[in-house]
Amino acid sequence: MDVFKQEVIRIKEYLNSARPTAVNLAWALDRLLQRIQRAASVNAAKTDLVHEAIQIQIEDEETCRQIGQNALQLFKSGDRIMTICNAGSIATSRYGTALAPFYLAKKKNLDLHIYACETRPVLQGARLTTWELMQGGVDVTLITDNMAAHTMREKQISAVIVGADRIARNGDTANKIGTLGLAVLAKHFNIPFFVAAPLSTFDVSTRDGSDIPIEERDPLEVKELNGVPIAPPDVQVFNPAFDVTPHHLISGIITEKGIITSNYAEEIDALFAESISQ
């Protein structure tokens, strides 16, 4: 049994290394490891791992539905909403986080029009978000990332909503690269900018955004497009996968427990104190 636990720990650490910026994966892996601590045999531990994974999926679906329900109160029929990357059912369970209110709005016959940024360089917005929303019958328009400012002004965007990979104790939020730019633009155009994320995305051990490690990825993601070179092969590349939006640019953080809108540090501390007491 000890050998099995050590192998689980090795695999856990290996999987964790794939996501240095995000914390949800680490949170889930920690739950799985904790579940097998009292297992009497390897077979029992394997069964416990499967059951815990299923339980996480069930809980996540309900968490995402609650996030969507809380977010939906911020929007009204006719609103035009911008998002970036993919924070939907492909990334989470069924509803997603930032995309959850769009699906719930569809069920309630609320007319929302979504503008999805393509999300260079890997194009998660173009490849995943637009496909996913179209499958759900949600009205969505694809734009390139550098069209965001013009689109906000010309299409009279009502709000921006994004997901998150890690939220620091003071509300600073790491999300897909390009998110900070949208927040700055939203501030300029006086458009509310919302973050949608479960409590598992908060890292209260991280004081602020300056302490969040930012993953950098393969330069070929920038120098090539679908395997086709688009830049000189020897050009230097800076390819951070995430950026950090400071809390003062965020109008509200939408969680399964409600919406945080004012003093983020105090409200986040209170939110986790409440969760621990429950």
N, C-alpha and C positions, 0 to 999 in steps of 0.2 A: 504493500500500500504506500509506503514511503517513497518508493521508486516512482510510482504512478503520480503522486503529488508533485514530486520534483519535475517530472516531465510536463505536467500541467502548468507549473510555474514557468518553465522554460518557454513553452508555447505562448503563454500569456505575455511574457516580456517581449517575445518576438513580434507578436501582433501589435502590442503597444507601440513598438518602435516605428510602426507605419504611420502613426498619427501623433506627432509630437505637439501639435498645436491644439487639436481637439481633445476633449476630456470624456465624451460620452462612451467611447469604446473602452477606455480605462475603467470607467464606472461599472460598465456591464461585466467586464472581465473580472473585476474585483468581487462582484456579486457571485459569479460562477465559482471562483476559487473559495470564497467563504462558505458556499453551500456544501462543498465536499469535505470540510474539515472533520466532520464527525462520522463520515462514512466508514462502515465496518469492512468493506471489501472493495475491490476494483470494480466489480459489476455494479455494486450499489452506488459507487461514485459516478460511474458513467450514467446510470439512471438519473441520479440527482442533477447532473449537468444538463441532461436533456429537459428535465422537468423545469429547472430554473430558467433555461433559455426560453421555453414556451411561456413561462410566467412573465418574463420580461417583455415578450412580444405582446401579450394580452394587456399588461399594464400600460405599455407604450401607446397602444391603440387608443385606450381611454384617455390617456394624458394628452395625446394629440387632438382628440375630439374636444376636450375641455379648453385647450389653447385656442382652437378654432372658434369655439363658442364665445370665449372672452374677447377675441379679436373682432368678431363679427359686429359687436356693438359699436365699434369705432367707424364702421362704414355704412353708407346708405346706397340705395339703388341709384345707379347712374354714375357712381364714383369710378374714376380711372386710377388704377393702382400700379405702381412699378415694383418689380422685384429683380433679384439677381441670383445666379447659381441655381441649385436645386434643393429645396427644403420641403419636398413633398413625399408621396408614398414610396418613391424609389429609395429615398434616404432614410425613412423612418417606417412607421407602421400605419398603413391605410391612408390616413388623412394628411400626414406631414405636419410641419409646424407653421411656417410662413404661408404655405399653400392651403392649410386647413380651412381658413375662413372662406376661401373661394369655392371649395366643394360644398360647404354648408350653405353658402349663399345660393348656389345652384339649386339645392334642395328646397330652399325657401322662395325660389323664383325672384331673388334679388338680382338686378341687372348690374353686374360688375364687369368692367373691361380691364384686362390685365396686360401690362406692357412688360415683357420679359427681356432683360439684357442678355446678350449672347454668352457673356462670361468667358472672355479670352483668358488664358490661351487654350484651355481644354474644352471650352464650349458647352459646359453643363447646362446653361440656360437654353441654348439652341437645341442641343441633342436630347436633353432629358425633360426640362420643365415644359417647353412648348408641346412636346409629344404627350406628356402626362396630362396636361390640362386639356388638350384637344380630345384625348380619350375620355375625359370626364365631361365633355360637352361645355367646357368653360371658354368664354370668349377671350382669346389671347392673341397679341400681336408681338412679333419678334423684332427687336432692334439691336443694332451693334452697340457696344459699350460707349463708343464716342458720340452716339446720338442722344445720350441721356439728357443733357442740358437742354438741347433744342426740343426734345420730346416733352420734357416737363413744362416748358413755356408754351409750345404750340398746341399740345394736346390737353393742357390744363390738368395735369396730374394732381389727384386729390391727396394721395399719400404714398409713402414708400414703406414696404414691409419686407424684412429679410430674416433669415435664420441666424444661427450662431454656432460657432465651434467651441468657444470658451468665453465665459463672462466672468470678469474679475470681481473682487469684493466691492469695488466702488462703482461697478456698472460698465466700465470699459469693456468693449465687446470685440472679440476676434471673429472674423467671418471671411468668406471668400474674397480674394483680392478684387478690388473695385468697389467694395462696400463703403469704404471711407469716402471715396469720391462721390458716391451717391448721397451720403450724409451731408457733405459740404455743400453740394448743389441744392439739396432739400432745404438747408438752412438759408441759402441765398434766396431761394424762391418762396420762402415761408411755407414750406410743405411739411406736414408732420412725418417724422421718420421713426418707424417702429421696429423693434426686434422681437421675434417670437421664438421662445425656447423653453424647454422643460427645466425643472430644477436640477436634473442631472448634468446640465450644461454649465452650471455655476461652479466656479472654483474659488471658494472662500479663502483658500490658502494662498491665493494669488492677490497681492495687495492692489495692483492696478495694471493697466495694459502694458506698461514698460517691462513687466515681469513675464509676459507671455512669450514663449519661444515661437518664432515664425519659421515654418518649414519652407525650405527652398527646393525647387524641383529641377528636373533635367532641362538643360538649356535647349535641347531639341524640341521641347514643347513650344518654344517661341520661334526657333529658327526654321521649323517645318510646319506644314499644315497637311494633315493626312498623308504624311510621308514625303510630301513634295517640298523641296527647299524653297524658302521665301526670303532668305537673307544670306549674306556671305558666310561660308562655312566656318571661318575663323573669327567672326565677330564676337566680342564679349557680350554676355547675356546676364541680366539680373532677373531672376524668376521666382519671387516670393509667391507662395500659394495663398497667403492670407494677409490681411491688414487689420489694424486695430482702430475701431471708431471710439473716440473718447465719449464719456457718458454725457457731456454737456451738449452733444449733438443729437442725442437720442430723446425722442418725445415720450417714449414709454417702452417698457419691457413686458411683454405679454407671456405669462406662465400659466400652468394649469391651476394655480392658486389665485390668479387674478392679474391685475395690471399694476406695475410699479411705475410711478410717474414723477416723483419728486426727489427726495433725498435718497439716492440709490444706496449709499453705504448703510444708512440706518434701516431702510426698508428691507434690504437683502439680509442683513443680520437678523431682523425681526422675523423674516420669512423662514429662515433656517432654524431659528429658535423654536418657532411654532411647529415646524416639521419634526424636529427632534422630540418635542413634547408629545407629539401624536404617536 
